[in-house]
Amino acid sequence: QPVLAVVGRPNVGKSTLVNRLLGRREAVVQDKPGVTRDRVAYDALWNGRRFTVVDTGGWEPGAKGLQAAVAQQAEMAMSTADAVLLVVDAQVGATATEEAVARVLRRSKRPVLVAANKVDDERTAADAAALWSLGLGEPRPISGLHGRGSGDLLDAILDVFPEVPHEQFGATGGPRRVALVGKPNVGKSSLLNRLTGEQRAVVDDVAGTTVDPVDSLVQLDGEVWRFVDTAGLRKRVRTASGTEYYASLRTKAAIEAAEVAVVLIDASEPLTEQDLRVIGMVIEAGRALVLVCNKWDLVDEDRRHRLDKELDREMVRARWAERVNVSAETGRSVAKLAPALRTALESWDTRIPTGRLNSWLSDLVAASPPPVRGGKQPKILFATQAHPRPPTLVLFTTGFLEAGYRRFVERRFREEFGFTGSPVRISVRVRE
Ligand code: GDP
């Protein structure tokens, strides 16, 4: 689903306009100085088309001043959105800040629209025209207050969105997709609430009166993430969602809809079969994996050692996972989640050039050739990484390679190229 980023100085009426675009007044809280806003993105629907509105407000003018802060918004908007909407107070006109932002936006390959806000009557219509000077095309006069012009603006926005892209992850440049999974009571809801912060209450009110959105858009560490299928986690009173079988189907679907899975375990309790099953689902689905050991506030020295042992013994298939120890209750180390997600996704996205791959492989094979089978020495001729997401290595050989040797190749491949947080697949094609 395409993403629209809304950029503008404080007090140009950005939040009012966003509320207009969303068609509901409660959705966005006021910009309050000193309050960082965790949740900045909202689902919108116009003419049957769904899109995401990212309100880039909430950045405080830092040491470098307002101009730098707004320019940073614009940079962020350009890197995450399919289109950018610059909101200008037409009654004030283009200030030095807008000119600086316009310079950044003109370099952008994304479409940019200029909303000339506070054009409340005919008298101020000329103010809108003056904004041609920004060099970003036709200024669109609107009145956030009266709602005038917002329909035309929405039409124009839909026009500039790229055509619906094929179902390739990341192809839209939209927020990355995260599944928050784990057996019951490990603290998924608590963690989601912790990540979304105070916005939660506001959003719950809205969810009660409109259609319940299935995903949560959450800003972590300056980036917007899409937590998929969190509807069940957001409700305070959760419906007993039937059998474990259905819960497991839902977990599987969430993992498949995501690029990276955050698997929560209760670190204060022994690891169970059910935990391992969820981890297994992530590996099978070929998604990046971040293991979150929650309830760390309840973990003492003794338990910590035992958990390390359990993980060491049981996680043989996923030693490469990123791991963070957090407490959703106290907030401890929750800030480490976003960097872990980034590392895992970066690995998941990686493609090793064929040349580099083969020079590494020929050294490896020369030093440790595959074991002889049936009197024959299989040769590895060539390797290529067929694709990322998940990284998949194809080995072209003259004969079958034993599972033990494949694991050895994978281990060495990881030692050489990293891939922390991502599964790696190795397939063998035997050439006759
Ligand atoms: P979910 O079923 O995975 O969504 O789990 P919940 O978020 O509902 O949490 C289950 C229980 O664990 C609740 O009573 C939470 O208050 C508690 N809990 C969650 N995270 C923590 C934590 O980090 N520390 C402690 N001590 N309790 C937690």
Boltz pocket constraint, residues with backbone or C-beta under 6 A from the ligand:
constraints:
  - pocket:
      binder: B
      contacts: [[A, 182], [A, 183], [A, 184], [A, 185], [A, 186], [A, 187], [A, 188], [A, 189], [A, 190], [A, 191], [A, 233], [A, 294], [A, 295], [A, 296], [A, 297], [A, 298], [A, 326], [A, 327], [A, 328], [A, 329], [A, 330]]
      max_distance: 6.0
